[in-house]
Amino acid sequence: MPTLDDLFAALAGTVRAGASARGFEERPGTAEPGPFGARTARWRRATAELALAWDPREQWVSFEFRPAPERPPAIEWTGTLSDRYTGRDVTEADIRDLQGDLQRILDAVWARDAR
C-alpha cells in the first residue's frame, strides 16, 4: 500500500516532469517533511514560480503558478483525498486520481506559459 511519501513523490514527479522541460529548477530541500508531515516543493524560472504543498491537517494538496512573486497566483488547484483517508491507507487509485487532476491543471499552466 502506498504511503503519504509515495503520494507526494508521485505528485511532485508530475510537476517536475513538465517543469524541468520548460526550464524551471527545483528549489533544493523543499520537499522535506515539515511540522505534522506537511510537505512543500517549489520550482522557479526567472520570476515565475510553481509550488506544490501537502497539508496533513486538512488532508489536501494544493498547487499554485505565480508568474511573479509579488503577484497573486495566476492558476491555483486544490485536491483532496477521499473521506476515508486516515493517513495510513492511501491507495494507488487516490494517487492516479490526484495525478490526473493535477496534470489537467499543469496543461493549463503550460498553455498559459507558452504565450
C-alpha positions in Angstrom: 0.0 0.0 0.0 1.4 3.4 -0.9 2.4 5.9 1.8 2.0 9.6 2.1 5.6 10.0 1.0 4.7 7.9 -2.2 1.7 10.2 -2.8 3.7 13.4 -2.5 6.6 12.0 -4.6 4.2 11.0 -7.4 2.6 14.4 -7.4 5.9 16.2 -7.3 7.1 14.0 -10.1 4.2 15.0 -12.2 5.1 18.7 -11.7 8.8 18.0 -12.1 8.5 16.4 -15.5 6.8 19.4 -17.1 8.7 22.0 -15.1 12.1 20.7 -16.0 11.3 20.6 -19.7 10.3 24.2 -19.5 13.4 25.5 -17.7 12.1 25.5 -14.1 14.6 24.5 -11.5 13.5 22.8 -8.3 14.4 24.6 -5.1 16.7 22.4 -3.0 15.4 20.8 0.2 11.8 22.0 -0.3 10.2 18.5 -0.3 11.4 17.5 3.2 8.6 16.8 5.6 7.8 19.7 7.9 5.6 20.0 11.0 2.9 17.4 11.2 4.2 15.9 8.0 3.5 19.0 5.8 5.4 19.0 2.6 6.2 21.7 0.0 8.1 21.6 -3.3 8.9 24.7 -5.3 10.3 25.3 -8.8 11.4 28.6 -10.2 12.3 30.1 -13.6 13.3 33.8 -13.5 10.4 35.3 -11.5 7.8 32.5 -12.3 7.2 30.0 -9.5 5.4 26.7 -9.2 4.5 25.4 -5.7 3.1 22.1 -4.6 2.0 21.7 -0.9 0.5 18.9 1.2 -1.4 20.0 4.3 -1.9 16.9 6.5 -4.3 18.5 8.9 -6.8 19.4 6.2 -5.8 16.4 4.0 -5.4 18.4 0.8 -2.8 19.1 -1.7 -2.5 22.5 -3.4 -0.7 23.8 -6.5 0.0 27.4 -7.5 1.5 29.0 -10.5 2.7 32.6 -10.0 4.2 34.5 -12.9 5.9 36.8 -10.4 6.5 36.6 -6.6 4.6 39.8 -5.8 1.5 38.8 -7.9 -1.3 36.6 -6.8 -1.4 33.1 -8.2 -2.5 33.0 -11.9 -3.6 29.4 -11.6 -4.5 27.5 -8.4 -5.7 24.0 -7.7 -6.6 22.1 -4.6 -7.1 18.3 -4.5 -8.4 16.2 -1.6 -8.2 12.6 -0.7 -11.3 10.5 -0.2 -13.2 10.9 3.1 -12.0 7.5 4.3 -8.3 8.6 4.2 -6.7 8.3 7.6 -3.0 8.9 6.8 -2.3 5.2 6.6 -4.4 4.0 3.7 -3.7 6.0 0.6 -4.4 3.8 -2.5 -3.0 3.7 -6.0 -6.4 4.9 -7.2 -6.0 8.0 -4.9 -2.6 8.7 -6.4 -3.9 8.3 -10.0 -6.9 10.4 -9.5 -4.9 13.3 -8.0 -2.2 13.0 -10.6 -4.8 13.2 -13.4 -6.4 16.3 -11.8 -3.0 17.9 -11.3 -2.0 17.1 -14.9 -5.0 18.9 -16.2 -4.1 22.0 -14.2 -0.5 21.7 -15.4 -1.7 21.6 -19.0 -3.4 24.9 -18.4 -0.2 26.3 -16.8 2.0 25.2 -19.7 -0.5 26.7 -22.3 -0.5 30.0 -20.4 3.3 29.9 -20.0 3.8 29.3 -23.7 2.1 32.6 -24.6 
